Amino acid sequence: MKRSEAREHVFKLLYEMQFQQEEDIEELVDTYLENFSEKEVKENDRSFILREVKGVAQTRETLDEEIAGALKGWSLGRLSKVDLAILRLAVYEIHCAEEIPASVSINEAVELAKKYSQSAARAFINGILGSIAPREDEE
């Protein structure tokens, strides 16, 4: 599976986790992949999905603080759950997934917003992530 497809599964899991208190993330990921993945998931894809979901779950408070700090005239509670899941994933990758360039995380987030959110969300998410991500020349 392409990395963008795996990331889309991560997004869906993060979105779902906003509505339930699932304590066993590994079980949640396995159940999701068994029931909702259209094709068989290879172990390296499952590992990526699990790592990303666990990472976001473990750092959610820090991610939310960072996102809230970048919002101008908005509060975290005003964001749609779709946009919040997209932002959490992208901010996690920007700060914690060193092997993924920030520009890739931002682009993938915008693509997820195009597919799952309102049309205005693309520019909004791009702007928030642009203010959070280190500039290429600062890395």
C-alpha positions, 0 to 999 in steps of 0.5 A: 500500500502507498504511504498516503493510503496508510496515512489515510487509515491513520486519519480514520482511526484518529477520527474514530478515537475521538468518539470512543475510549479505546484503551488498547490501541493495538486491538483497535488498529487490528480490528479496524484493518480487518473490517475496513481495509479493502485490501490485505495490509502488509506487516510494514504498513500495519507497523506504520499505522500502529506507530502513528496512531500510538504516537498521536494518542500518546502526545495528544495533549502536547499536539493540541496545545501546539495546534491551539497556539497556532489558531488565530481567533479560534479555539480548539473546540471550534474545529471540526473533528475531521480537521482536528484529526488531520491536524493532530496527525500532521503536527505529530509527523512534523515534530516526531517522525523525522524520516518524513519531511514536514512538506510531505506531512503538510501536503498529505494533510491538505490532500486529506482535507480535500477528500474529507473536509469542507473546501475552506479547510484546505487553506486553513489547515495549510496555514496552521501547519505552515505556522507550526512547521519549521522552515526548510532553511531552519532545519 
